[in-house]
Amino acid sequence: KGYIGEFEIIDDHRSGKIVVNLNGRLNKCGVISPRFDCPIRDIETWTKNLLPSRQFG
């Protein structure tokens, strides 16, 4: 069980949008977007390094 309930991907033929329904309350929300190339094989490593621990909020 996490913070994200259901989500809907809206295709507006531009950049697109994602509507997210939250289950609980979040402390702080932001965007993580590293500005450098990352190979697909390293995505899991970067995810573990950049995201907070589970159930933290």
PDB file of N, CA, C and O in Angstrom:
ATOM      1  N   LYS A   1       0.853  -1.172   0.000  1.00  0.00           N
ATOM      2  CA  LYS A   1       0.000   0.000   0.000  1.00  0.00           C
ATOM      3  C   LYS A   1       0.894   1.228   0.000  1.00  0.00           C
ATOM      4  O   LYS A   1       1.804   1.351   0.820  1.00  0.00           O
ATOM      5  N   GLY A   2       0.627   2.121  -0.915  1.00  0.00           N
ATOM      6  CA  GLY A   2       1.445   3.317  -1.022  1.00  0.00           C
ATOM      7  C   GLY A   2       0.593   4.565  -1.063  1.00  0.00           C
ATOM      8  O   GLY A   2      -0.574   4.555  -0.673  1.00  0.00           O
ATOM      9  N   TYR A   3       1.189   5.631  -1.536  1.00  0.00           N
ATOM     10  CA  TYR A   3       0.514   6.922  -1.572  1.00  0.00           C
ATOM     11  C   TYR A   3      -0.276   7.138  -2.850  1.00  0.00           C
ATOM     12  O   TYR A   3      -1.199   7.953  -2.864  1.00  0.00           O
ATOM     13  N   ILE A   4       0.055   6.435  -3.920  1.00  0.00           N
ATOM     14  CA  ILE A   4      -0.621   6.632  -5.198  1.00  0.00           C
ATOM     15  C   ILE A   4      -1.741   5.614  -5.333  1.00  0.00           C
ATOM     16  O   ILE A   4      -1.512   4.407  -5.258  1.00  0.00           O
ATOM     17  N   GLY A   5      -2.955   6.114  -5.532  1.00  0.00           N
ATOM     18  CA  GLY A   5      -4.109   5.242  -5.725  1.00  0.00           C
ATOM     19  C   GLY A   5      -4.249   4.876  -7.190  1.00  0.00           C
ATOM     20  O   GLY A   5      -3.622   3.925  -7.657  1.00  0.00           O
ATOM     21  N   GLU A   6      -5.060   5.616  -7.912  1.00  0.00           N
ATOM     22  CA  GLU A   6      -5.241   5.410  -9.341  1.00  0.00           C
ATOM     23  C   GLU A   6      -4.627   6.585 -10.090  1.00  0.00           C
ATOM     24  O   GLU A   6      -4.495   7.683  -9.548  1.00  0.00           O
ATOM     25  N   PHE A   7      -4.254   6.341 -11.340  1.00  0.00           N
ATOM     26  CA  PHE A   7      -3.756   7.431 -12.170  1.00  0.00           C
ATOM     27  C   PHE A   7      -4.293   7.272 -13.581  1.00  0.00           C
ATOM     28  O   PHE A   7      -4.615   6.169 -14.022  1.00  0.00           O
ATOM     29  N   GLU A   8      -4.383   8.385 -14.270  1.00  0.00           N
ATOM     30  CA  GLU A   8      -4.917   8.409 -15.629  1.00  0.00           C
ATOM     31  C   GLU A   8      -3.954   9.190 -16.508  1.00  0.00           C
ATOM     32  O   GLU A   8      -3.559  10.307 -16.175  1.00  0.00           O
ATOM     33  N   ILE A   9      -3.583   8.596 -17.627  1.00  0.00           N
ATOM     34  CA  ILE A   9      -2.693   9.253 -18.581  1.00  0.00           C
ATOM     35  C   ILE A   9      -3.560   9.902 -19.653  1.00  0.00           C
ATOM     36  O   ILE A   9      -4.340   9.228 -20.325  1.00  0.00           O
ATOM     37  N   ILE A  10      -3.418  11.216 -19.807  1.00  0.00           N
ATOM     38  CA  ILE A  10      -4.211  11.979 -20.769  1.00  0.00           C
ATOM     39  C   ILE A  10      -3.323  12.334 -21.952  1.00  0.00           C
ATOM     40  O   ILE A  10      -2.302  13.003 -21.797  1.00  0.00           O
ATOM     41  N   ASP A  11      -3.719  11.881 -23.129  1.00  0.00           N
ATOM     42  CA  ASP A  11      -2.957  12.156 -24.348  1.00  0.00           C
ATOM     43  C   ASP A  11      -3.578  13.355 -25.051  1.00  0.00           C
ATOM     44  O   ASP A  11      -4.631  13.239 -25.678  1.00  0.00           O
ATOM     45  N   ASP A  12      -2.922  14.505 -24.944  1.00  0.00           N
ATOM     46  CA  ASP A  12      -3.420  15.716 -25.598  1.00  0.00           C
ATOM     47  C   ASP A  12      -2.645  16.018 -26.882  1.00  0.00           C
ATOM     48  O   ASP A  12      -2.709  17.135 -27.395  1.00  0.00           O
ATOM     49  N   HIS A  13      -1.913  15.030 -27.402  1.00  0.00           N
ATOM     50  CA  HIS A  13      -1.111  15.148 -28.621  1.00  0.00           C
ATOM     51  C   HIS A  13      -0.025  16.210 -28.489  1.00  0.00           C
ATOM     52  O   HIS A  13       0.454  16.732 -29.496  1.00  0.00           O
ATOM     53  N   ARG A  14       0.360  16.528 -27.281  1.00  0.00           N
ATOM     54  CA  ARG A  14       1.487  17.426 -27.026  1.00  0.00           C
ATOM     55  C   ARG A  14       2.427  16.687 -26.103  1.00  0.00           C
ATOM     56  O   ARG A  14       2.940  15.628 -26.466  1.00  0.00           O
ATOM     57  N   SER A  15       2.664  17.214 -24.928  1.00  0.00           N
ATOM     58  CA  SER A  15       3.541  16.533 -23.978  1.00  0.00           C
ATOM     59  C   SER A  15       2.783  15.535 -23.124  1.00  0.00           C
ATOM     60  O   SER A  15       3.399  14.652 -22.527  1.00  0.00           O
ATOM     61  N   GLY A  16       1.455  15.648 -23.048  1.00  0.00           N
ATOM     62  CA  GLY A  16       0.651  14.719 -22.264  1.00  0.00           C
ATOM     63  C   GLY A  16       0.561  15.141 -20.816  1.00  0.00           C
ATOM     64  O   GLY A  16       1.326  15.987 -20.353  1.00  0.00           O
ATOM     65  N   LYS A  17      -0.379  14.547 -20.103  1.00  0.00           N
ATOM     66  CA  LYS A  17      -0.576  14.851 -18.688  1.00  0.00           C
ATOM     67  C   LYS A  17      -0.875  13.561 -17.949  1.00  0.00           C
ATOM     68  O   LYS A  17      -1.355  12.595 -18.543  1.00  0.00           O
ATOM     69  N   ILE A  18      -0.596  13.544 -16.665  1.00  0.00           N
ATOM     70  CA  ILE A  18      -0.928  12.417 -15.804  1.00  0.00           C
ATOM     71  C   ILE A  18      -1.687  12.960 -14.604  1.00  0.00           C
ATOM     72  O   ILE A  18      -1.186  13.827 -13.888  1.00  0.00           O
ATOM     73  N   VAL A  19      -2.903  12.448 -14.380  1.00  0.00           N
ATOM     74  CA  VAL A  19      -3.714  12.828 -13.231  1.00  0.00           C
ATOM     75  C   VAL A  19      -3.583  11.713 -12.200  1.00  0.00           C
ATOM     76  O   VAL A  19      -3.862  10.551 -12.496  1.00  0.00           O
ATOM     77  N   VAL A  20      -3.154  12.071 -10.982  1.00  0.00           N
ATOM     78  CA  VAL A  20      -2.873  11.081  -9.943  1.00  0.00           C
ATOM     79  C   VAL A  20      -3.801  11.302  -8.758  1.00  0.00           C
ATOM     80  O   VAL A  20      -3.921  12.423  -8.263  1.00  0.00           O
ATOM     81  N   ASN A  21      -4.459  10.241  -8.299  1.00  0.00           N
ATOM     82  CA  ASN A  21      -5.257  10.277  -7.073  1.00  0.00           C
ATOM     83  C   ASN A  21      -4.402   9.745  -5.929  1.00  0.00           C
ATOM     84  O   ASN A  21      -3.856   8.645  -6.012  1.00  0.00           O
ATOM     85  N   LEU A  22      -4.290  10.529  -4.867  1.00  0.00           N
ATOM     86  CA  LEU A  22      -3.446  10.150  -3.739  1.00  0.00           C
ATOM     87  C   LEU A  22      -4.265   9.487  -2.642  1.00  0.00           C
ATOM     88  O   LEU A  22      -5.416   9.855  -2.406  1.00  0.00           O
ATOM     89  N   ASN A  23      -3.660   8.499  -1.968  1.00  0.00           N
ATOM     90  CA  ASN A  23      -4.320   7.799  -0.864  1.00  0.00           C
ATOM     91  C   ASN A  23      -4.121   8.506   0.467  1.00  0.00           C
ATOM     92  O   ASN A  23      -4.997   8.459   1.331  1.00  0.00           O
ATOM     93  N   GLY A  24      -3.006   9.144   0.637  1.00  0.00           N
ATOM     94  CA  GLY A  24      -2.694   9.769   1.921  1.00  0.00           C
ATOM     95  C   GLY A  24      -2.211  11.185   1.736  1.00  0.00           C
ATOM     96  O   GLY A  24      -2.385  11.785   0.675  1.00  0.00           O
ATOM     97  N   ARG A  25      -1.614  11.701   2.760  1.00  0.00           N
ATOM     98  CA  ARG A  25      -1.117  13.069   2.759  1.00  0.00           C
ATOM     99  C   ARG A  25       0.386  13.059   2.512  1.00  0.00           C
ATOM    100  O   ARG A  25       1.106  12.238   3.081  1.00  0.00           O
ATOM    101  N   LEU A  26       0.853  13.958   1.676  1.00  0.00           N
ATOM    102  CA  LEU A  26       2.274  14.051   1.370  1.00  0.00           C
ATOM    103  C   LEU A  26       2.895  15.204   2.134  1.00  0.00           C
ATOM    104  O   LEU A  26       2.267  16.244   2.330  1.00  0.00           O
ATOM    105  N   ASN A  27       4.141  15.012   2.567  1.00  0.00           N
ATOM    106  CA  ASN A  27       4.867  16.079   3.244  1.00  0.00           C
ATOM    107  C   ASN A  27       5.320  17.144   2.250  1.00  0.00           C
ATOM    108  O   ASN A  27       5.127  18.337   2.483  1.00  0.00           O
ATOM    109  N   LYS A  28       5.913  16.719   1.157  1.00  0.00           N
ATOM    110  CA  LYS A  28       6.427  17.637   0.158  1.00  0.00           C
ATOM    111  C   LYS A  28       6.479  16.895  -1.168  1.00  0.00           C
ATOM    112  O   LYS A  28       6.795  15.706  -1.207  1.00  0.00           O
ATOM    113  N   CYS A  29       6.174  17.581  -2.234  1.00  0.00           N
ATOM    114  CA  CYS A  29       6.151  16.942  -3.542  1.00  0.00           C
ATOM    115  C   CYS A  29       6.945  17.799  -4.515  1.00  0.00           C
ATOM    116  O   CYS A  29       6.815  19.023  -4.526  1.00  0.00           O
ATOM    117  N   GLY A  30       7.754  17.160  -5.316  1.00  0.00           N
ATOM    118  CA  GLY A  30       8.543  17.884  -6.292  1.00  0.00           C
ATOM    119  C   GLY A  30       8.878  16.986  -7.469  1.00  0.00           C
ATOM    120  O   GLY A  30       8.430  15.841  -7.533  1.00  0.00           O
ATOM    121  N   VAL A  31       9.657  17.499  -8.387  1.00  0.00           N
ATOM    122  CA  VAL A  31      10.036  16.763  -9.583  1.00  0.00           C
ATOM    123  C   VAL A  31      11.513  16.435  -9.508  1.00  0.00           C
ATOM    124  O   VAL A  31      12.332  17.282  -9.150  1.00  0.00           O
ATOM    125  N   ILE A  32      11.843  15.216  -9.843  1.00  0.00           N
ATOM    126  CA  ILE A  32      13.243  14.811  -9.929  1.00  0.00           C
ATOM    127  C   ILE A  32      13.536  14.577 -11.400  1.00  0.00           C
ATOM    128  O   ILE A  32      12.977  13.668 -12.013  1.00  0.00           O
ATOM    129  N   SER A  33      14.404  15.388 -11.961  1.00  0.00           N
ATOM    130  CA  SER A  33      14.751  15.224 -13.370  1.00  0.00           C
ATOM    131  C   SER A  33      16.236  15.516 -13.551  1.00  0.00           C
ATOM    132  O   SER A  33      16.623  16.671 -13.732  1.00  0.00           O
ATOM    133  N   PRO A  34      17.058  14.491 -13.505  1.00  0.00           N
ATOM    134  CA  PRO A  34      18.486  14.727 -13.716  1.00  0.00           C
ATOM    135  C   PRO A  34      18.736  15.232 -15.131  1.00  0.00           C
ATOM    136  O   PRO A  34      18.139  14.740 -16.088  1.00  0.00           O
ATOM    137  N   ARG A  35      19.603  16.194 -15.256  1.00  0.00           N
ATOM    138  CA  ARG A  35      19.871  16.823 -16.548  1.00  0.00           C
ATOM    139  C   ARG A  35      21.102  16.222 -17.219  1.00  0.00           C
ATOM    140  O   ARG A  35      21.948  16.953 -17.736  1.00  0.00           O
ATOM    141  N   PHE A  36      21.206  14.913 -17.215  1.00  0.00           N
ATOM    142  CA  PHE A  36      22.294  14.251 -17.895  1.00  0.00           C
ATOM    143  C   PHE A  36      21.791  12.914 -18.417  1.00  0.00           C
ATOM    144  O   PHE A  36      20.759  12.412 -17.973  1.00  0.00           O
ATOM    145  N   ASP A  37      22.522  12.348 -19.356  1.00  0.00           N
ATOM    146  CA  ASP A  37      22.122  11.071 -19.942  1.00  0.00           C
ATOM    147  C   ASP A  37      22.285   9.949 -18.932  1.00  0.00           C
ATOM    148  O   ASP A  37      23.254   9.908 -18.174  1.00  0.00           O
ATOM    149  N   CYS A  38      21.330   9.050 -18.936  1.00  0.00           N
ATOM    150  CA  CYS A  38      21.358   7.900 -18.037  1.00  0.00           C
ATOM    151  C   CYS A  38      20.979   6.663 -18.849  1.00  0.00           C
ATOM    152  O   CYS A  38      19.872   6.594 -19.383  1.00  0.00           O
ATOM    153  N   PRO A  39      21.879   5.690 -18.948  1.00  0.00           N
ATOM    154  CA  PRO A  39      21.530   4.473 -19.686  1.00  0.00           C
ATOM    155  C   PRO A  39      20.397   3.709 -18.998  1.00  0.00           C
ATOM    156  O   PRO A  39      20.202   3.820 -17.788  1.00  0.00           O
ATOM    157  N   ILE A  40      19.667   2.946 -19.778  1.00  0.00           N
ATOM    158  CA  ILE A  40      18.526   2.201 -19.235  1.00  0.00           C
ATOM    159  C   ILE A  40      18.975   1.248 -18.138  1.00  0.00           C
ATOM    160  O   ILE A  40      18.249   1.054 -17.163  1.00  0.00           O
ATOM    161  N   ARG A  41      20.138   0.656 -18.272  1.00  0.00           N
ATOM    162  CA  ARG A  41      20.591  -0.317 -17.268  1.00  0.00           C
ATOM    163  C   ARG A  41      20.863   0.335 -15.912  1.00  0.00           C
ATOM    164  O   ARG A  41      20.917  -0.365 -14.901  1.00  0.00           O
ATOM    165  N   ASP A  42      21.038   1.678 -15.866  1.00  0.00           N
ATOM    166  CA  ASP A  42      21.327   2.377 -14.609  1.00  0.00           C
ATOM    167  C   ASP A  42      20.106   3.055 -13.992  1.00  0.00           C
ATOM    168  O   ASP A  42      20.236   3.703 -12.953  1.00  0.00           O
ATOM    169  N   ILE A  43      18.933   2.925 -14.593  1.00  0.00           N
ATOM    170  CA  ILE A  43      17.747   3.623 -14.088  1.00  0.00           C
ATOM    171  C   ILE A  43      17.390   3.163 -12.684  1.00  0.00           C
ATOM    172  O   ILE A  43      17.060   3.987 -11.832  1.00  0.00           O
ATOM    173  N   GLU A  44      17.451   1.864 -12.429  1.00  0.00           N
ATOM    174  CA  GLU A  44      17.098   1.345 -11.101  1.00  0.00           C
ATOM    175  C   GLU A  44      18.051   1.884 -10.035  1.00  0.00           C
ATOM    176  O   GLU A  44      17.617   2.201  -8.927  1.00  0.00           O
ATOM    177  N   THR A  45      19.324   1.991 -10.349  1.00  0.00           N
ATOM    178  CA  THR A  45      20.302   2.539  -9.400  1.00  0.00           C
ATOM    179  C   THR A  45      19.986   3.993  -9.079  1.00  0.00           C
ATOM    180  O   THR A  45      20.011   4.388  -7.914  1.00  0.00           O
ATOM    181  N   TRP A  46      19.687   4.800 -10.103  1.00  0.00           N
ATOM    182  CA  TRP A  46      19.359   6.210  -9.881  1.00  0.00           C
ATOM    183  C   TRP A  46      18.056   6.368  -9.117  1.00  0.00           C
ATOM    184  O   TRP A  46      17.918   7.279  -8.302  1.00  0.00           O
ATOM    185  N   THR A  47      17.092   5.478  -9.379  1.00  0.00           N
ATOM    186  CA  THR A  47      15.823   5.529  -8.653  1.00  0.00           C
ATOM    187  C   THR A  47      16.058   5.317  -7.166  1.00  0.00           C
ATOM    188  O   THR A  47      15.489   6.028  -6.337  1.00  0.00           O
ATOM    189  N   LYS A  48      16.888   4.348  -6.825  1.00  0.00           N
ATOM    190  CA  LYS A  48      17.178   4.071  -5.410  1.00  0.00           C
ATOM    191  C   LYS A  48      17.931   5.225  -4.757  1.00  0.00           C
ATOM    192  O   LYS A  48      17.721   5.511  -3.579  1.00  0.00           O
ATOM    193  N   ASN A  49      18.803   5.887  -5.507  1.00  0.00           N
ATOM    194  CA  ASN A  49      19.601   6.979  -4.941  1.00  0.00           C
ATOM    195  C   ASN A  49      18.811   8.278  -4.788  1.00  0.00           C
ATOM    196  O   ASN A  49      19.031   9.021  -3.831  1.00  0.00           O
ATOM    197  N   LEU A  50      17.898   8.562  -5.713  1.00  0.00           N
ATOM    198  CA  LEU A  50      17.218   9.852  -5.726  1.00  0.00           C
ATOM    199  C   LEU A  50      15.916   9.880  -4.941  1.00  0.00           C
ATOM    200  O   LEU A  50      15.557  10.920  -4.387  1.00  0.00           O
ATOM    201  N   LEU A  51      15.203   8.766  -4.880  1.00  0.00           N
ATOM    202  CA  LEU A  51      13.908   8.758  -4.207  1.00  0.00           C
ATOM    203  C   LEU A  51      14.071   8.458  -2.722  1.00  0.00           C
ATOM    204  O   LEU A  51      14.979   7.722  -2.336  1.00  0.00           O
ATOM    205  N   PRO A  52      13.206   9.018  -1.888  1.00  0.00           N
ATOM    206  CA  PRO A  52      13.280   8.729  -0.450  1.00  0.00           C
ATOM    207  C   PRO A  52      12.844   7.295  -0.160  1.00  0.00           C
ATOM    208  O   PRO A  52      12.376   6.583  -1.048  1.00  0.00           O
ATOM    209  N   SER A  53      13.005   6.894   1.074  1.00  0.00           N
ATOM    210  CA  SER A  53      12.641   5.531   1.453  1.00  0.00           C
ATOM    211  C   SER A  53      11.139   5.321   1.316  1.00  0.00           C
ATOM    212  O   SER A  53      10.368   6.280   1.271  1.00  0.00           O
ATOM    213  N   ARG A  54      10.741   4.085   1.251  1.00  0.00           N
ATOM    214  CA  ARG A  54       9.319   3.752   1.091  1.00  0.00           C
ATOM    215  C   ARG A  54       8.531   4.180   2.316  1.00  0.00           C
ATOM    216  O   ARG A  54       9.028   4.143   3.442  1.00  0.00           O
ATOM    217  N   GLN A  55       7.281   4.589   2.071  1.00  0.00           N
ATOM    218  CA  GLN A  55       6.341   5.017   3.107  1.00  0.00           C
ATOM    219  C   GLN A  55       6.804   6.276   3.846  1.00  0.00           C
ATOM    220  O   GLN A  55       6.315   6.565   4.938  1.00  0.00           O
ATOM    221  N   PHE A  56       7.730   7.015   3.270  1.00  0.00           N
ATOM    222  CA  PHE A  56       8.216   8.240   3.904  1.00  0.00           C
ATOM    223  C   PHE A  56       7.281   9.406   3.644  1.00  0.00           C
ATOM    224  O   PHE A  56       7.005  10.193   4.549  1.00  0.00           O
ATOM    225  N   GLY A  57       6.787   9.528   2.408  1.00  0.00           N
ATOM    226  CA  GLY A  57       5.876  10.620   2.054  1.00  0.00           C
ATOM    227  C   GLY A  57       6.625  11.689   1.398  1.00  0.00           C
ATOM    228  O   GLY A  57       6.045  12.706   1.018  1.00  0.00           O
TER     229      GLY A  57
END
